[in-house]
Amino acid sequence: MTNSSNIYSRIAGTGSYLPEKLLTNADLEHMVDTTDEWIFTRTGIRERHLIADDQVTSDLALHAARNAIESANVALTDIDLIIVATTTPDKIFPSTAVILQNKLGISGCPAFDIQAVCSGFVYALATADNFIKSGAAKCALVIGAEAFSRIVDWTDRGNCILWGDGAGAVILQASQEQGVISTHLHADGNYEKMLHVPRKTTGQDTVVMEGNAVFKIAVNTLDAIVDETLTANGLQKSDIDWLVPHQANIRILQATAKKLDMNMDHVVVTVDKHGNTSAASIPLALDVAVRDGRIQRGDMILMEAFGGGFTWGSALIKY
């Protein structure tokens, strides 16, 4: 994608936060009819973090935001846009982004939430990128934060094993160097009832998912968006250094890596320790791999996600 004004957006810093409470597969064995082996074999998950009773989503976002701000070495006054991707806002309104803005001690700049479930961070990143490319912002705080455990039916043995809570953040800055190369977003509401929280019509306020059907569609859809992203940028599979995928299920990650002819050593995997943290999963995984030194400046990163809606998307980034 060309940009005539030569303003690009670049990730200047990353941050993440996981709440203290740990829920292991062994703990789940005492809650529902399951085993550690059954969960790990099918999902790749061993443990997940759960939000504390006295915490809300904006608290998780605040910790991740502060870590990203420190990493980017920017001042709070530099931030001129805040976008929070979340499915589990503190309140119906105001937005979690506005509440976070206040907790950070910032005021005046636009702040809003994006709701695309597990694709939320990619949607938020694409939105911030376009704000920066248009000149409407110069320094964006982009966050994925979820308290997903609060919309889980903890008696549903096939579903409750998947989810975790957490937050991840990036600072996206205007730059003359290309950082975010392209983003690709899609949705199809035909599949709404395969993965949803049906509260409005039934009173049920927990996640309902047709797991096998969602899995098959997710794999095929992510295959297609890998092709779309590479073709749009005239790249080969071998040009991608790192896959930083939404952490839903290890088998989906393995299928996408196979599509890219990529060794799993070049796929950032955190699903074993975090579970599925929805919109938080990609920025959480990115922060882990940046901080442990795997992802280096100049590396080509492909982010991709698939979520309820259905929504799906990708971002190609030169770190």
DAHU-V666836 format. One record per backbone hydrogen bond with DSSP energy under -1.0 kcal/mol. CO is the residue of the C=O (numbers start at 1). NH is the residue of the N-H. E is the energy in kcal/mol with one decimal. If there is no record, write none. Layout:
# DAHU-V666836
co: [CO	CO]
nh: [NH	NH]
e: [E	E]
This chain:
# DAHU-V666836
co: [3	8	9	10	13	15	17	21	23	24	25	27	28	28	32	35	36	37	38	39	40	43	46	48	49	52	56	56	57	58	59	60	61	62	63	64	65	66	67	68	69	69	75	76	81	82	83	84	85	95	96	97	98	99	100	101	110	112	114	116	117	119	120	121	122	123	124	125	126	127	128	129	130	131	131	132	138	139	140	141	142	143	144	146	147	148	151	153	155	156	156	159	162	166	167	168	169	170	171	172	173	175	179	182	184	186	188	189	191	192	194	196	198	198	199	208	209	210	211	212	213	214	215	216	217	218	219	220	221	222	223	224	225	226	227	228	229	230	231	236	237	242	243	246	249	250	251	252	253	254	255	256	257	258	263	264	266	270	270	271	272	272	276	277	278	280	281	282	283	284	285	286	287	288	289	289	296	299	300	300	301	302	303	304	305	307	310	311	312	313	314	315	316	316	317]
nh: [6	175	180	173	171	169	167	50	48	28	29	30	31	32	34	39	40	41	42	43	44	250	25	23	165	55	59	60	61	62	63	64	65	66	67	68	69	70	71	72	73	74	78	79	141	112	143	114	145	99	100	101	102	103	104	106	82	84	86	119	120	123	124	125	126	127	128	129	130	131	132	133	134	136	137	135	174	80	172	83	170	85	168	166	150	151	207	156	157	159	160	162	276	146	17	144	15	142	12	140	10	8	318	316	314	312	191	192	194	195	210	208	201	202	203	196	211	214	215	216	217	218	219	220	221	222	223	224	225	226	227	228	229	230	231	232	233	235	234	239	240	302	268	248	253	254	255	256	257	258	259	260	262	261	266	267	243	273	274	275	46	47	164	280	281	284	285	286	287	288	289	290	291	292	294	295	299	319	241	242	317	244	315	246	313	311	188	307	186	305	184	303	181	182	301]
e: [-1.7	-2.4	-2.8	-2.9	-2.3	-3.1	-2.3	-2.4	-1.7	-1.8	-1.5	-1.3	-1.4	-2.6	-1.6	-2.3	-2.7	-2.6	-1.5	-2.1	-1.7	-2.7	-2.0	-3.3	-3.0	-1.9	-1.4	-1.3	-2.4	-2.1	-1.8	-2.0	-2.9	-2.5	-1.8	-2.2	-2.8	-2.3	-2.2	-2.4	-1.0	-1.6	-1.7	-1.1	-2.9	-2.1	-2.6	-2.3	-2.2	-1.9	-2.8	-2.6	-1.9	-2.0	-2.2	-2.5	-2.0	-1.9	-1.9	-2.0	-2.0	-2.2	-2.7	-3.0	-2.3	-2.0	-2.6	-2.6	-1.9	-2.0	-2.4	-2.7	-1.8	-1.8	-1.1	-1.1	-2.7	-2.5	-3.1	-2.6	-2.5	-3.7	-2.6	-1.8	-1.9	-2.3	-2.6	-1.9	-1.0	-1.3	-3.0	-1.8	-3.4	-2.6	-2.6	-2.7	-2.2	-2.7	-3.1	-3.3	-2.5	-2.9	-3.4	-2.9	-2.2	-2.3	-1.3	-1.6	-2.2	-1.0	-2.7	-3.0	-1.3	-1.8	-2.4	-2.3	-1.2	-2.5	-2.4	-2.0	-2.0	-2.8	-2.3	-1.9	-2.7	-2.6	-2.0	-1.8	-2.0	-1.8	-1.8	-2.6	-2.3	-2.3	-2.7	-2.3	-1.0	-2.5	-1.1	-1.7	-1.6	-2.7	-2.6	-1.4	-1.8	-2.4	-1.9	-2.1	-2.3	-2.2	-1.8	-1.5	-3.0	-1.4	-2.5	-1.6	-2.5	-1.2	-2.5	-1.8	-2.2	-2.0	-2.1	-2.2	-1.9	-2.1	-2.4	-2.7	-2.2	-2.1	-2.2	-2.2	-2.5	-1.8	-1.0	-2.0	-2.2	-2.9	-1.7	-2.2	-2.8	-2.7	-2.2	-2.5	-2.0	-2.4	-2.7	-3.2	-2.8	-2.4	-2.4	-2.8	-2.6	-1.3	-3.5]
